[in-house]
Structure formats: C-alpha cells, structure tokens
Amino acid sequence: MKKRSFGKIQQMRSGRYQASYIDSAGTRRYAPDTFSTKQAAASWLSDIRAKLNTNSLIDLETAAKTFEEYAIDWLVDKKETVRPKTALLYAGIIDEHLTPFLGAYPLKDITPNVVKKWRRWMLQRFEQRRDLGDIPRKDTTGKTRTAQAYRLLHAIMATAYRDQAISLNPCNIVGASSSDTAERKPATIRQIGVIADNMPERYSALIHVAAWSGLRFSELAGLTRADVVLVRLEDGENAYRLNVDKQTYRINGKLYEKEPTKTRAGRRVVFLPPHVTPILTEHMEKYTGTTNDAYVFTTGRGTPINSNSLGKAFREARKAAGRDDLRFHDLRHTCATFAAQTGATTKELMNLMGHSSPRAALIYQHATEERTRQIAANMSRLAEHAQTREQVRQGLKVIEGGAAQEHKSAARGRVAA
C-alpha cells in the first residue's frame, strides 16, 4: 500500500475513520470528527493541506503585524494575569533579546529557520560581550538567558498560533528551552558564620535566617513581627515559627507590599532551627518595631530591605568567606541542601521551600561525595548492627539450649538417687 505523503488515516473499532496530521512543531492534530469512509477522511486531509499551503487558515491582518507590535500587545494582555515582577522580566527580555533581531519581522515571516538564526545571534552576542569584558562573570555562556528568551518567544508565538496569526509555531528547536547550568555550590556552616559576622550588624541575623529558613529574598523582606512566633518544640527547645504568606519588593523604585507569594505553594509555615533563636531574638529587640505590622528586616531608614541596600555589603562579606561566587539566593539553596542531608524527603523539601512541583525541589538535593561516603558508612553500620543482633540471638539459643540440657541431666540424677 502506498504511504500517504501528508497526514494519517486509521480505522477505529467502530468502523469509522480518524484523520490526523503532524504540524512542524511535532504536535499531532486530529480532525474534529471521525468519518464514515476512508475517502472522506482523505478529503479532509487534502483540504487542510491546501489551506496550510495558501495560508487561508490564518488571519492575514494579524499575520502582517511585526513581531514588535504583536509582542507589545501580548505583554499588555499578560499584565492582567501575571505579577509586576514577572511582567517586568518579560518586558526586559522582549526589549533586550527579542525585538533587536525579530522586531521588524512580520509574524508570518518568522519561520523555524529565522528562529534558529535568532538563537545563534543570541549566543554569539553573549560570546562577544564576554570577550569585551562586558559581562562580570567570565564563565557566562549566555545559554541560560538564551533558553529563557526562547521559552518566552515560544509562548508569544503559541498565542499567535491560537490567534490564527500563524499556521504553525516556528519554535521547534529540540532542547532550546533548557540549559545545562552549573550546579550551585552551597555555603558551609562556617562560611555562613563568616558572612554574617562581616555584614553590618543590622543585616547579620538576616544571613542566618536566610540560610536556615530557605525563604526567598522578597519573602524575608515581607516578614513582619506578627509573622514571627516563638514556640516550644517537642524536645523542650525554643524555636521561631515563620508564617510565610506574602512578599515585599521594589521595581524601578516603586515599593510593592503584601504581594502574594510566588506560587500558592509559597504560602507555608517554616520553623527555624533552635540555634538561630537567640540570634533573631537579639536582632528583633534592636532593629524591629514593636507593632505587629513592623517589618523584621529593615534598612537604616526603616524601610523594607532591598537588594540595592544589601548588595555591596554582601559582596564584601562573601569575599571574606572566600566565596566570591556565592549569590544571596544561594543561601536558600544552602538551606535546602542541609535539609536534604538530614534526610528530608522530596515532599518535605517542597513544603519547606514552597515549591509546587517535585522537579523544583529535586534541584536542591545534592549527593555530595562526603554525604555519599557517610551514607555508605551508615549502611555498613546497619549491616553490622543486624549481624550483631543475629549473633546475639544465636548465642541466646546456645545458652538456652545448654541450660535446658543441664536441667535435664540434674533431673535424671535426682530420679536415679
């Protein structure tokens, strides 16, 4: 039987025929209904193929819009459903990474080949900037930012497809939406102490709380006195219970207070380890207002902390700890690593970090060589313990058997007498 050049037809158990085809993005598209005859199914496929070839399936007016025009409209609509920080991130990517290359293209002219050319341009541009010393870190390849921009481009073009501005999504590069980022190295307990000791006094406790709670910077900035409650644990020690249900941040100088957490899973309760209790207690006595709505961590002016107020001090403090590579966000990563090393399950890590998917939580689980050696030693001790218990059981059997035999011999002696 001659193979079809376009689409697929298969007979269902009902005897009717189902027609489908694969678009350039690799997605199989099915006819809205099944057909009573194979010829009817073939006719539907022929009609679809003709429409794809003549672009009669698309809205020609929208298709003629430039990418820049469409992307701006897309972002305006998105602002109604995403948070200000996310909208600002999208705007930055569109302005800096998408429109310089794609902005003048009509939507209908953005083909898979054009997307490939754009991606090569992105990577080459990062390489040129790195060679010129325009990027702080020499190991930056641009792959992470390129993957981020590609995901946004894919989302914009997916909307254009739903708007019938294009017949197919041209973003079909396998693996382009992900990047192999270098694993972040968590801070050690000693390094946390050194960094905290080298921060201005009003920010010292912040380092400890960040490293042992796993809160995001904006969540730390949003903590108020009412969110921090001292409780007694089962072992009798005192620890702080942190209620995480909001975040505070600045965008272009504008302060956003009591904003929702990043995700619904971000609303959570976190308990600080007891050794942090006296550190946070002393901090709140000195730097936190007495009202329930007083922010726990503030600048010298009494405003919520922000990255600008901490940036220089943190860079100097991390240098003192020998960790020029450490970002503030890596303290969150450090907390999750500590939790994983103490045996926290993936579900427990998700709850601690406020993650909505296991994939995100698994990023923070590290099988370090030291930990792997420790696990091996623990398993060995488990085996030795089991062996010892078996030897004890065997010994008891021998002892019990011997005692029983001695008892029987004595009884026989008494009878004979």
Beta strands, then each sheet from edge to edge (+ up, - down):
strand 1: 8-11
strand 2: 17-22
strand 3: 28-30
strand 4: 228-232
strand 5: 238-244
strand 6: 247-251
strand 7: 254-259
strand 8: 268-271
sheet 1: 1+ 2- 3+
sheet 2: 4+ 5- 8+
sheet 3: 6+ 7-
end
